[in-house]
Amino acid sequence: MGTAFGLQDCRIRIKLKAKMLEESWRNVLPTTAFPRERLEIGMKPTELFVAVGLVSSRREVKRLIKQGGLYADGLRIDNIEWNLSIKNIPLSGAILRVGKKKIHRVVVEQS
C-alpha cells in the first residue's frame, strides 16, 4: 500500500525543500561584510558593485543599469540613485547579481 499525501502535505514539503536549498545556496556564495556604520549611510550601486568586485569600474555599473543588468535581491536596479542601506538587507544578507551568472552576497558586519 502506498502512502497518500494530501495537497497541503505536498505544499509543506515543497516549501521546506525550497528553504533548505536557499540556506545551502547562501552558504556557498562569495560574501562581503560591510560595517554597520557604512550601511547606515547607504551605498549607491556605483560604489557597491565595484567594492564587492562584481564589476571593475563605476562606468561599467552605469552602463549595466542602463541595460538592465544589475539586480539586488531579485529586483532590477533601474536608477543610479538606488541605495543599499541597513533597511534593505535581510538578516541572511542581500544578494547582488550582474547578468545571469555573477552573484555576490552582502551582509552587515557583526561587531
Legacy VTK file of the C-alpha trace (Angstrom):
# vtk DataFile Version 3.0
C-alpha trace
ASCII
DATASET POLYDATA
POINTS 111 float
0.000 0.000 0.000
1.284 3.409 -0.933
1.168 6.444 1.268
-1.250 9.100 0.136
-0.260 12.700 0.733
-2.744 15.492 0.594
-2.200 18.665 -1.352
-1.346 20.549 1.854
1.374 17.989 2.718
2.934 18.411 -0.732
2.964 22.197 -0.394
4.650 21.974 3.007
7.301 19.600 1.635
7.977 21.870 -1.352
8.344 24.945 0.892
10.663 23.048 3.231
12.873 21.858 0.364
12.972 25.360 -1.135
14.019 26.826 2.222
16.747 24.190 2.665
18.024 24.865 -0.865
18.074 28.625 -0.256
20.010 28.201 3.002
22.597 25.916 1.399
22.869 28.297 -1.581
23.598 31.239 0.722
26.388 29.279 2.443
28.400 28.880 -0.776
28.044 32.393 -2.171
31.002 34.780 -2.129
30.231 37.187 0.702
31.387 40.649 1.738
30.648 42.096 5.179
30.343 45.878 5.450
30.476 47.786 8.757
27.072 48.754 10.153
28.055 52.451 10.145
28.793 52.329 6.397
25.443 50.721 5.599
23.503 53.140 7.800
24.690 55.895 5.469
23.853 53.762 2.434
25.787 52.770 -0.676
24.976 53.668 -4.262
25.285 50.926 -6.909
28.345 52.589 -8.486
30.189 52.195 -5.206
28.697 48.888 -4.050
29.188 46.688 -7.123
32.802 47.868 -7.537
33.552 47.357 -3.809
32.437 43.707 -3.870
34.297 43.048 -7.126
31.352 42.210 -9.374
32.358 44.906 -11.862
35.630 46.679 -12.493
34.542 50.312 -12.801
31.805 52.795 -11.974
31.341 53.425 -15.682
30.534 49.743 -16.187
27.950 49.933 -13.378
26.239 52.864 -15.080
26.199 51.015 -18.409
24.740 47.886 -16.806
21.999 49.911 -15.093
21.002 51.408 -18.450
20.957 47.919 -19.997
19.006 46.421 -17.084
21.717 44.006 -15.978
22.045 44.768 -12.243
19.869 43.141 -9.579
19.558 43.299 -5.799
17.540 40.519 -4.153
15.943 39.663 -7.474
14.786 43.212 -8.254
16.284 45.070 -11.202
18.173 48.234 -10.319
16.995 50.804 -12.827
18.108 54.001 -11.126
21.638 55.242 -10.462
20.316 56.853 -7.247
19.191 53.495 -5.783
20.690 52.990 -2.330
21.543 49.847 -0.333
21.214 50.529 3.369
20.601 48.650 6.604
16.844 48.806 5.903
17.244 46.840 2.625
19.367 43.990 3.980
17.656 40.922 5.457
19.422 39.008 8.242
20.675 36.433 5.743
22.189 39.171 3.559
21.328 40.920 0.308
22.051 39.087 -2.933
23.632 41.172 -5.703
23.687 39.905 -9.264
25.227 41.083 -12.521
23.657 39.467 -15.564
22.814 35.799 -15.115
25.913 34.335 -13.518
27.836 36.808 -11.366
26.389 36.639 -7.848
27.585 38.047 -4.519
26.105 38.380 -1.024
26.387 41.475 1.171
25.939 41.181 4.928
26.195 43.522 7.888
29.434 43.027 9.796
28.798 41.676 13.290
30.558 43.727 15.949
LINES 1 112
111 0 1 2 3 4 5 6 7 8 9 10 11 12 13 14 15 16 17 18 19 20 21 22 23 24 25 26 27 28 29 30 31 32 33 34 35 36 37 38 39 40 41 42 43 44 45 46 47 48 49 50 51 52 53 54 55 56 57 58 59 60 61 62 63 64 65 66 67 68 69 70 71 72 73 74 75 76 77 78 79 80 81 82 83 84 85 86 87 88 89 90 91 92 93 94 95 96 97 98 99 100 101 102 103 104 105 106 107 108 109 110
